[in-house]
Each structure stands twice: as C-alpha cells, then as structure tokens.
Amino acid sequence: MDLGIRGKRALVCASSKGLGLGCAAALAEAGVDLVMNARGADALESAAEDLRARHGVRIVTVAADITTADGRAEVLEAAASPDILITNAGGPPPGNWSDWDRDDFIAALDANMLTPIALMKACLPAMMDRGWGRVVNITSQSVKAPIAALGLSNTARTGLTGYVAGTARQVAPSGVTINNLLPGIHATSRADSLDRGVAEAQGLSLEEARAQREKTIPARRYGTPEEFGAACAFLCSRHAGFIVGQNVLLDGGATNATI
C-alpha cells in the first residue's frame, strides 16, 4: 500500500532502538525524511546510517535528552516544523506505591506527559497552517488497564491521554490528526528489563520469566518493533485522516476488555 507520505518530514523521538526505531524504519520505508533523536550518539547514528542505506531518505540525527528543555530546543531546531511527530520516551522504573514520592511523580510527568505536550505545542501550529499533519504518541497499554508495578507510568501516560483527547478534536478541522499507540509487551530492551526484574524477584531464569509472561498474551508471543512501526506509519498516512483522538492497542490481546 502506498501510504502517500513520500517526501514528508518526520521527527521521531527516542528512535535509536526499540519501538521508536521501528517507527522510524517504517516511515523511512514509506519515503519519509527523518530527524531521529536519542540520547546515545553512537547507537543513534548507527541506526540512521542503516536506514539511509536501505531506503535512501535524508536523515538528520540529534543526540539529546528530549525530556529536558535544552534537549527539546536542539531537536526542534533541527526538525524545523515537521509534518509528522512521533513522541516517545523511556518509561519510569517499576516499583511499589509506597516507595514513590513527589520527585518521582514529577520526573515521570516531565518525561511521559509534559515532554510530549511541549513537542505538540511546538509543532502543531505549523501543521495547522499547512492544513496537514500527523502526531502519534507512543504511550502504553496501561492507560486502558493499569499495571500495578508501573504506577508512575500509569499516572503520567493517562494524563497525556486526557490531554490528547481534547486537543485532537481542536486541531482536526485543520487537517491534523493526533492519536496514541498503546504497546503491550514487545521484544525490546524495555521488555528485557522488566523480565529481568521478574526473574530476580521469583528466582527464575530470564527465559523462564519471558515464557511465563508470554502465556498471559493470547497471541502467545511478544510483539515486534517492525509490526509496531507498521501501525505507526499507517496512522501517519494519507489513509488515516479520519482517525482522530484514538488509543490503538498493540498488545496481542493481552488487555482483557470488550471496548
């Protein structure tokens, strides 16, 4: 399928690996030029060079912490009013409700709610002026069904979801869509980290912890960054202009809900 976005320009945050890289790769395959961001310069440039070689698109890399004001300013200067914005940032660590204090919540809100909001506020006006734009926020299945050990993530990402619900409907008349992609467990370093914590807590091997989690997923496997990226690219396509303010689950059926 021709996604109809060849020649567009996208800013993809946290895209040196994992789900962010999956999104960047799918957009590059569709002919989109990229500004790729991550904190680690070496991994970021390596990922960008691979996509340049495979797809022949123009890619600018910006190694910076997108959750800081200085980092956002550097990335936004390089992006120069993108047509497509993919927000993404690593989730806060797991833990117990009794362990978190105000500073923990502020850090989670800064990374997973206020950073995407700041990026949208910076990019939406130019999209609206052009009459076309796409924003996809990578959030979490936890906004549909909370994950007890991820209370910091539950809180911040649900707040972002509420913001998007109203904002998406305000910008839609200008041809701009905002949607959220809600990943379940995918085969990424984040999944490895979570599985390692379970393994240590329960005295299991990493493979045993992973197999245990896979049994809770109707698809009986973890998702892949490639299929996640394909869903992201579709939401950014010319075919998705009537999808507004939605929360799209990609979790292999793990969230047990009727709607």
N, C-alpha and C positions, 0 to 999 in steps of 0.2 A: 504494500500500500504506500502510495506517495503521500507523505504527511503534509506536504505543501508548505514547508518552513525552510526550504533550502535558501541560504543567503541571510537568514535571520541571525541575530547575535544573542547569545545566552550567557548569563552569569550563573555559574554552578558552584555553590559553596561546599566546602569540605569534600572535595572531589578527587583526592589522590588515591582513594581506595574505597572499598565497600559500596554502599548504596549510592553515594554521591558520584563515584566513578562509574557505576552502572548507568546512571542518568546521563552523565557527560558522554559516555560511549554511544548510547542510543541517539542522542542529539547529533553527535558528530556523524554518525552513520546516515542521518537524515539530511546532512549537508549544512548543519548549523555551525557557525563560527563561535568559538568559546572563549570566555575568560574563566579560567579554572583557579580556584583558591583552596589552600590548605595551609596548615602551619609548617609542615616539613617541606623544605625546598627541594631536597633530592628526590623524594618519592613523588612529589607533585610534578616535577619536570620530567621524570621518567614516564609517568602516566601520560603526560601531554605529548611527549615525543612519540609514544606508541600510537596514540590516536591520530597525530599528524601523518604518520607513515601509512596508517591503514585507510584513512578517509580523506586526506588531502585538504583538510579545513584549516583555517587560521586559528591559532590558539595562543592566547597570552596567559602566562602564569603569574600569580601574585601570592607569594608566601607570606601570610599574615594571619593573625588571630582575629577571625571575623566577629568574635564576641566582644572585642574592645572597640572603642570609638576610633582610635587611631587605625586599627586594622580595617574597619569598615570604610574609613575615608580613603585609604590606599586602594582598596578593592573597587570602590565605586568610581574613583578617578580613572582607573584602568578600564572599567566596564563602559563608561560613557553612555549612559541611558540605554541599557539593553532592551531587546524586545521580549526576552524570556528571563525570568528569575527563578532559580531553584534554591530555596533556603534549606540549610542543613547544618546541624552542629551536633557534636557528640553528646550523648545523654549523661545526666548526672549519675553518680555511683549509686548502687543499691544500698539498702540499709533498713533500719527499723525506725518507726515513727518517733520513738523515744530518744533517738540519737541525734535528730536534726534540730538545729537552732535557727535563728533568724538569718544568720550569714549564709547558711546552707541554702535556704529558700531563695535569698536574694541572688546567689550565684546561679541557681537553676533558672530563675526567672530571667536573669540577664542573658543567659545562653540560649534558652529554648523558647522564650516568649518575646522579650524585648528586642533581641537581635533581629529576628525575622520581621518584627513590626517596623523597626528602624529601616531595614532594607526595603520593605514595601513602600514606606513613606517616601524614600528617596527615588524609587524607580517608577512608581505609579503615575505621577503627573505627566512625564514624557510619553508613556504608553498611552495615556488617555488623549493627549494632544494628537498622537499619530492615529488614533482610532483602532489600535490593535495591541494586545499584549497578553502574555500568559505568565501566571505565577503559580508555582507548585511548591508547597511547604511539605517537607518530609517530617512527619510527626511520629505517631506510634499507635499501635492497636490499643494502647492503654486509655485513649480518650473514649473508646467505646466500652471497654471493660477494664477497670483498674487492675494493675498488677501490684500486689501488696508490698513487695520489696522495692518497688520503684515509685515510692510516694512523691519524691521530688519531681520526677519526670511526669507522673500523673498530673501534678498540680500545674506545672509550667505549660505543658502541652495542651491541657484542657483550657487554660486561659487563652492561649493562642487561637484555639478553635473557636472560642466565643468571639474573639476579635474578627476573625476571618468571616464568620457567619454574617455579620453586619456589613463589613467593608466590601465583601464580594458583591453584594447586591447594590452597593452605591456606585461601584465602578463599572458594572456590567453594561449600562447603557452606552458607555464609551468604547465598547468592543474589547474590554479587558476582562479576563476570567481569572479567578483565584480559587484554587482547590487544594485539598490536603491529601497526601498519600500516607496511609497508615500501615507501616510494615509490621508484620509479626516477625518471627524468628527467621532470619536469613543467614546464609553461610558467609559471615563476615567476622572480623576481629572482635566486634562487639559481642556477637554470639559466643565466641570462644571465651571471652572474659566472663560472661555470665555463667557459662557452663563450667568454667574452672572454679568459680565460687561455689556452685552446687557440688561439684566433685569434692572439693576440700571439706565442705560442711558435712557431707554424707559419707565420706570415706570411699568415694568411687574413683575410678579412672575417668579421664576426660571422655573417652569413647563410651563408657557406661552412662555417664551423665547425659551425653548427647542422645544416645539411644533412648533413654528414659524420657527426654523431652520430646523426641520425635513421635513417641507413642501417643502424646497428647494432641497431635496435629492430625486431623482427618486425612490430609494428603500423605501422611507418614514420612515426611521429609522436610528439610529446611528449604526455604526459597532461595533463589539465586539472584545476584546483583543484575544479571542480564535480563531476567524477566521483570524485575522491578523497574529497570531502566526503560524497558519497552512500554510499560504502563505510563511512566512519566512522559515519555516522548509523545504518546498518543494524547495525553491531556494538554500538551503544548501544541498540538497540531491544528490545522485549519478545520479538522473534522469535529473538534471538541468545543466549538464556540457556544454551544447551548448547555454545557455542563458548568454550572455556577455554584460556588459555595458548598461543594460536596466533600465528604470524607470517605475516601475509597480505601477499603481494607484489602491488603495483600498479605494474607496470613494462613493460607492453606486450609481455611475453615476453622481455625483454632478458636475464634471468638464465637461463643455459643449464643447467638442472638437471632431472633426472627427478622428484625429490621436493622 
